[in-house]
Amino acid sequence: MRHPATTPEARRRAVDSATGSVRAEGLTPSAEYLTDAEEYAAGRITADELVQRAEARHRVPGTEQPAT
């Protein structure tokens, strides 16, 4: 990740912004995303881990490719 948020406040703003963007598009964030986002906001996982978890959820089984 290029510029990860480093303070609790910055992580919370990043999560709120990302979640708001998803909802603004008329989508509903998954429970898994919301759980992971809270882990990130709380500082229990890094931004890279957050991305890795999301990619793993959307990967085609048995490949390294994201599902399309």
PLY file of the C-alpha trace (Angstrom):
ply
format ascii 1.0
element vertex 68
property float x
property float y
property float z
element edge 67
property int vertex1
property int vertex2
end_header
0.00 0.00 0.00
1.35 3.37 -0.92
0.38 5.64 1.99
-1.18 3.60 4.78
-2.96 5.47 7.53
-0.77 5.39 10.61
-2.90 6.86 13.39
-6.12 5.42 14.78
-7.97 8.51 13.59
-6.55 8.22 10.07
-7.39 4.50 9.90
-10.96 5.23 11.03
-11.34 7.98 8.41
-9.98 5.63 5.72
-12.42 2.87 6.69
-15.36 5.27 6.89
-14.47 6.76 3.51
-14.11 3.37 1.81
-17.33 2.05 3.32
-19.16 5.22 2.37
-17.93 4.93 -1.21
-19.22 1.36 -1.45
-22.61 2.41 -0.09
-22.74 5.48 -2.36
-22.48 3.09 -5.30
-25.62 1.35 -4.03
-23.72 -1.69 -2.77
-23.74 -3.30 0.64
-20.39 -4.17 2.22
-20.11 -7.81 3.25
-20.00 -8.81 6.88
-16.49 -10.14 6.27
-15.34 -6.77 4.91
-16.90 -4.91 7.83
-15.16 -7.23 10.30
-11.81 -6.84 8.55
-12.26 -3.07 8.29
-12.88 -2.86 12.02
-9.74 -4.94 12.65
-7.79 -2.46 10.52
-9.36 0.60 12.13
-8.48 -0.81 15.56
-4.87 -1.35 14.48
-5.00 -5.14 14.82
-4.12 -5.72 11.15
-2.17 -3.68 8.60
-3.51 -2.13 5.41
-1.66 -4.82 3.46
-3.39 -7.54 5.50
-6.75 -5.88 4.87
-6.12 -5.98 1.12
-4.82 -9.56 1.25
-7.97 -10.71 3.03
-10.21 -9.00 0.48
-8.25 -10.45 -2.43
-8.39 -13.93 -0.90
-12.18 -13.70 -0.58
-12.56 -12.76 -4.23
-9.94 -15.04 -5.75
-10.93 -17.81 -8.12
-10.41 -21.05 -6.13
-7.13 -22.73 -6.97
-5.62 -19.67 -8.68
-3.98 -16.40 -7.85
-6.43 -14.56 -10.09
-9.27 -12.43 -8.75
-12.77 -13.52 -9.63
-14.35 -11.53 -12.46
0 1
1 2
2 3
3 4
4 5
5 6
6 7
7 8
8 9
9 10
10 11
11 12
12 13
13 14
14 15
15 16
16 17
17 18
18 19
19 20
20 21
21 22
22 23
23 24
24 25
25 26
26 27
27 28
28 29
29 30
30 31
31 32
32 33
33 34
34 35
35 36
36 37
37 38
38 39
39 40
40 41
41 42
42 43
43 44
44 45
45 46
46 47
47 48
48 49
49 50
50 51
51 52
52 53
53 54
54 55
55 56
56 57
57 58
58 59
59 60
60 61
61 62
62 63
63 64
64 65
65 66
66 67
